[in-house]
Amino acid sequence: MFESVLVANRGEIAVRVIRALRRFGIRSVAVHSDADADALHVRLADESVRLGPASARESYLSIERVVEAALSTGARAVHPGYGFLAENAEFARACDKAGLVFIGPPAEAIEAMGDKIRAKLTVAAAGVPVVPGRTEVGMTDDDLVDAAGEIGFPVLLKPSAGGGGKGMRLVREPGALRDAIESARREARGSFGDDALLIERFVGNPRHIEIQVLADAHGAVVHLGERECSLQRRHQKIIEEAPSPLLTPPVREAMGRAAVEAARSVGYVGAGTVEFIVDGASGDYFFMEMNTRLQVEHPVTELATGVDLVEQQLRVAAGEHLRLGEVAFTRHAVEARVYAEDPARGFLPTGGTVLALEEPADVRVDSALRVGLTVGSDYDPMLAKVIAAGDTREEALRRLDAALGRVVLLGVTTNIPFLRALLRHPDVRSGALDTGLVERELDRLVEVRRPDEVLAAAALERQLSLRGGDDPWARGDGWRVGEHAWTTWLIDGVPVRVRGDEVSVDGAEPVRLKASVEDGALVVGGRRYAVARSGDVLWLGADGCSWALTETRPSEVAATAAGGAGGPVTSPMPGTVLVVRASAGDEVAAGQPLFVVEAMKMEHTVTAPVAGVLAEVRVQAGDRVALDQPLAVVVPHQE
């Protein structure tokens, strides 16, 4: 076994591999960009090397710098994780040339399976069923049109290079075909530098089933059963499970044999995944592609079979024989991917600083999160994976839903509420899945409006925080001789009136809600909320949900009421303040530029909502700001 391994990746997969290396007593070397200098994978590793600036092209995607880091630290092997350079044949060759063991397949296998046309031709020659279509190299637009006529509509255009759904086009009628070809070529050329296309029959009500394979350098190839990956949005997987509720044992074995033959056809070595599309009506299955690396969803196979795939990768790379014996599913496992994105805003990527974090201890969590971590926009927005197992599928789904409900993650908006809604969908519970389910049911799965009870809790938390101890004259919660006075707060622009334990949201009848702070948590009406604050943004978390609530002070409420459109000026996205164009006390015109905020590599100009006086400026150039964080307060001119 190796004495030292460099992990050429970041985030949760780097953490997962580093922890595996620690179990084997293998010295681990992390690499990082400037953005990840204090990341968890860097903290856990025995040694770390800076690759370069935040840009992936100048850091994690730089073959020269990664190889140099391995050589300078005495690493004997390199584990690529997934993404970045994991399926880069030139990287595998560079490692070999430098005398480093690449913990992955041979470069030739990566190349063979990286080209979809070549891959389909190769596995078809080995007897593996492929989707009916045309996969010749160098097909012209006319060739594709002729092929569509032979196959019959609807058809699917796919780039030969790349993946992730980029460049794919579903064409349902002949009149739309040529425009679709032009569009698909353009996107494929821009994404992969290669506009070669193939054309396939479109499989209706498809299910996405993939088979995990392992192969050693001595000719042994085995499969470890399947994973169901049909729950997707825009061709990106969301929830995966093993085994699939669709497959019977005979079909599982047949697909497993096909996957083994696909791996043998390219001389595969290491861990890989052969992906199939299954016709939901007929049950026919067809080869789609092979991923020549460890998959994001590998933990479900590990929990369902008891086989540690990273351990097997290390053993195979060290030259050992596979010694797995008979592999079978002993449990059912389900994984959910936690992303920094806001489903209520069209799944826009989010960001921010992790202010509070609790991860469930009774299920597996693959994560690189920690309190104080800044989640930016330089890399993929996946933050963590939560994986649960049970003796039955129903138990696994129930345990995963409950575990997601116990996640506390404040400071960064995530997709956890969406994941929980999806897990509870009746078709998911029954196993009636297909790749279009999420898109069809999206409106039912995404809650846009913040519940009134959360707005009430935010106002009550503010009132509790303003109580000034035993001196009644020092209190700021509306206390008066004889009784409390009503205090009005704007919580995310909604007026919330509070008097003692009475609260009224947006003019509704007041209700009594007992509020207290217990063990650092806010308890309102019996519901516990995790609490964190960043400036005037209050974060509340409960049942896996989190809410970033902008609080407007009573004086600002009065300013808003006076002008009808004044009050706080907020940041449209998490980012960095580049420019401040006005100072407190300045007269401003409606629409006047006040700030420039950089977010997601784009500059956003923030303007004054009305004419008035800039009563307060709360940020300066260089400050990082959260989504909807107040930047300034405009007091409108009185008419």
Summary of the structure (lengths in Angstrom):
residues: 639
radius of gyration: 27.7
end to end distance: 79.6
largest distance: 89.0
contacts: 2206
relative contact order: 0.08
helix: 30%
strand: 32%
